[in-house]
Amino acid sequence: MKRTRQRDNDLERTLRSELHKRGLRYRLHCKAVGNRRTVDIAFIAARVAVFVDGCFWHGCPEHGTWPKNNAEWWRNKIEKNIERDRDTDRQLRLAGWDVIRVWEHEDAARAAGRVGKAVRQRLIQREKTRP
């Protein structure tokens, strides 16, 4: 489990490559709200935060599993991760951010399309509200 990369894992790098191919520029692993939690991929101007979540660690409803060894400890750990994710989403939304979560099982090109659409919509909205 220690070998699982928290940053710059395969899916995250593939997603970033897809986003870059589409002309989207972003910041990596930055703090968007005044706490210790960081956003995996952040589009500052559009205020779009993207998180790349592992199915096991973040309790994917489709692919998440519950280990049998030390089951209670793992259940608590994963449920706390889910709770923290929801709290992070809430804090970011209250601060005016759009939050997108990409599961590790998702196709990177499809996820990049979803992210790109959200970024473009937010930038268009921002331009409309400027004086």
N, C-alpha and C positions, 0 to 999 in steps of 0.2 A: 504494500500500500504506500510505503514511503517513496517508491519510485514514480508514483503518479505525479506528473508535473502540474503545479498550480498555475503557472504562467507559461505562455509560449508553447502550449501543447499542440499536437498535430491539427486538431480541429480549429483552434484559435488561429494558428498560422495560415491554414487554408482559407478560413473566412476572411482574414485580413487581406490575403492575396486577391481574393475575389472582389472585395470592396475597393482595393487599390486599382484593379483593372477597370472598374466602373468609374474611376475618376474621383472617388471619395477619399478625403484625407481626414485623419483622426488622431487622437492622442491615446496612448496606451497606459493602462494601470494608474489612472489619476483619481484623485479624490474630488468628487463632485459635490458632496455635502460635507459639512464640517465634522466628520467623524473618521474613524480609522478605516472604514470600508472603502475599497477602491472599485472603480468601474473598469472592466476588462478593455472595452473599446468605447471611447467617448467622442462624440461630435459636439464640441463646445458651442459653436455658433448656433447650431440647430437644437441644442439641449436634448440630445438623444443619447441614452446610456444603453450599451449592449453588454450583456453578461453571457458567457459561454459556460453552461452548466453540465457537469458530468452526471449521467443518469444515476449512478450509485450514490454519489456524495450529496446530491440535491433532491433525491427521492422522486425520480421520474415516475409518473403514474403508469407509463407504458412499460418501461424497462427496469425500473428500480427494484432492487432485491433486498431482502432482510437476511443477514447472515445468521446461521444457526449457532455458531460458537460465540459466546459472550453476547447473546442476543439482546439482552436488556440494555447493555452499554451502547451497542450499535444503534438500537432503536432511538435511544435518547440523543445520541450524536446526530443522526440524520434528521430527526424531528427538530432539533435546535437549528440545524442548517436551514431547513425549510422555513422555520419561524424567522430567522435572521434575514433570509432572502425576502420574505414578505415585508418585513420592517424596512429594509433597504428600499424596496420598491415604493413603499408608502412615503418615506422621507423624500425620495427623489421626486415623486409626483407632486408632493406638497411644495417643493422648491421649483416646480415648473418644468420638470424633465419628462420626456417620454421614455419608458423603460421597455426594452426588448430582451427577452431571454431566449437563447438558442440552446437547444439540447444537443448533446454530443452525437445523438443518432440522426440528427437532421442533415440533409444535403446542404453543403456549404453554399453552393450557387443559389439555391432556393432561399436560404437564410439571408444571403447578401442582397437578393432582390427585395426581400421584405424590409431589410434595414435601409437600403437605398431609397425605397419608396417613402418610408417614414421620415428620413432626413430631408428629402426634397419637399415633402408636404410641410414640414416644420419651417424650412427656410422660406417657402412661399408665404406661409402665414405671417412670418416675421416681417417680410417685405411689405405686406398689406397693412400691417399695423404701424409702420414707420410714418412719421409726419412728413 
